[in-house]
Amino acid sequence: METKINRGIVLRLAKYLRVLHKLKGMGFVKVFSNNLGDAIGVTPAVVRKDFSIIGIPGNKRGGYNIDVIIEEIERMLGKEERQPIVVLGCGKIGNALMHYTEFERDGIEVVAGFEINPDLINPNAHIPIYPIAKLPEVAVREAVKVAVIAVPDVAATEVFELVTASGIPGVLNFTSVDLKCGRCDFDECAIRCIVQNVNIGLEIENLFYLVRMKEADILDQSRSRTETLTSQTG
């Protein structure tokens, strides 16, 4: 029975994997939890707990064998299998995602793009771009499990419905429309959709807020130090 792990651990495992491949490329054979923790910004205890959950042996003194960890994490993340994805909407964002070079390293293969704009359709391209109506056919032929939606907001819901109707359960949504499968709410969805909504505008707004809070905190600390020095010298 496969171990079920939450999204936070999955994201950390993917980060560990990137670091481990870099270390292996540099000739390292073993790594310690504090090394991995420093690299991705967590404590050594979190690293050890994550590894224990997925059954990776190790200890504080002996460290972890890099090859063993890589093999186990790749197995857990399904990287032993082909990971085909499609991109719907081949404008600036979609085109950038289709040609993102790091996908290959992560075992992700963009098998096709889909468009309604006839000027962008090119079935003979290195990564073919088809009319969007061909999605169901390609999804079955390529056994696609994940679709990236990067269409204009006005088309997001309709495209999402086509994706789910094509039997693709995983959706990464780059539009500003929060997509959700209504059928899943009533246990009527045969594929049990998993949707990740990525609103770039909201993420940037959040960053601006965090930056302002950080600046305000620094300013408050500076004022506090100034007041302390003034009271000591007054």
Residue, then its C-alpha position, 0 to 999 in steps of 0.5 A: m500500500e502506497t504511503k499517503i503524504n500531504r502537499g507540504i511534504v511532497l513539495r519539500l521532497a521535490k526540493y530535496l531531490r533538486v539539491l541531492h542531484k546537485l550534490k551527486g553531480m559534485g561528487f558527494v556520496k552522503v549528505f546530512s539532514n542539516n545540509l538539506g535543511d539549510a539548502i531548502g530553509v527547514t530545520p534538520a528535524v523536519v528533514r529527518k521526519d520527512f524521510s522517516i515518513i517515507g521510510i528512508p533510513g539514516n542517522k545524525r552521525g552517519g548521514y544519508n546515502i545520496d543514491v538511496i535517497i534519490e531512488e526512494i524520493e523518485r519512486m515516491l514522486g512517481k518519477e520512475e514513470r513517464q509524466p506527460i502533460v499538456v498546455l492549453g493556451c499557447g500565448k506568452i505564459g503557455n509558450a514559456l511553460m512549453h519550452y521550460t528546460e527544467f521540465e526534462r530534468d524533472g521527468i516531465e514531458v510536455v507532449a502537446g499544446f492546444e490553441i483556438n488561435p489558428d495562427l498559433i496552431n502547428p501540429n508539426a512543431h517540435i512540441p505540436i500545437y493542436p486545435i483545442a478540439k483534439l484534446p480528448e484524442v491526445a489525452v487518451r493517446e498520451a495517457v495525460k494526467v495533468a493539464v496546464i491551463a493558461v488561456p484568457d480568463v473568459a475561456a477558463t471555465e469552458v476549457f476546464e470542463l473540456v479538460t475534465a471531460s477528456g479524463i485528465p484529473g490534474v489541473l494547474n490553472f494559471t488564469s485568475v479564475d478559481l476553477k473547481c469541479g462542481r461534480c467532485d463536491f457531490d461525489e459525481c466526478a469519475i476522475r476526482c479532479i485535483v486543481q491547483n489555482v496559481n493566481i500570479g497577481l495575488e501572489i505578487e500582491n502578497l509579496f508586496y504586503l510581506v515586503r511592507m510588513k518587513e520594512a515596517d518591522i525594520l523601521d520599528q526596530s530602528r526606532s526602538r534602538t534609537e530611543t534606547l540609545t537616547s535614554q541611555t545617553g540622556 
